[in-house]
Amino acid sequence: MSRLLFWLALAVLVVFAVRAKIRAARERVDRAEHGAPPAATDANGATGASAPIESMTSCAHCSLYFPASEAVRADGLDYCCPAHVRLPAK
């Protein structure tokens, strides 16, 4: 009896996987036919709105990397916070 349940559950999983692949392929074809750009994906493969890529910089004191737009600049160097401006650069 347990073998029958195992094979039945396996068959159901295969059917769902095949249906998901077919649905994704159909959506790709529909987007290509209508001229819509492909959906953006993040590092995990999830689709979503794509954000512009921002340059990164490192703190002159602690070497932490962070977005350049958040930098505290002093004496031609980038710092991650105002407290590190007062500390010596490495």
BELSULMO-V613957 format. One record per pair of residues at least 12 apart in sequence whose C-alpha atoms are under 10 Angstrom apart, sorted by the first residue. I is the first residue (numbers start at 1). J is the second residue. If there is no record, write none. Layout:
i = {I I}
j = {J J}
This chain:
i = {53 54 54 54 54 55 55 55 56 56 56 56 57 57 57 57 57 57 57 58 58 58 58 58 59 59 59 59 59 59 59 59 59 59 59 59 60 60 60 60 60 60 60 60 60 60 60 61 61 61 61 61 61 61 61 61 61 61 61 62 62 62 62 62 62 62 63 63 63 63 63 64 64 65 65 66 66 66 67 68 72 72 73 74 77}
j = {67 66 67 68 69 67 68 69 68 69 70 71 69 70 71 77 78 79 80 71 77 78 79 80 71 72 73 77 78 79 80 81 84 85 89 90 73 77 78 79 80 84 85 87 88 89 90 77 78 79 80 81 84 85 86 87 88 89 90 79 80 84 87 88 89 90 78 79 80 89 90 79 80 79 80 78 79 80 80 80 84 85 85 86 89}
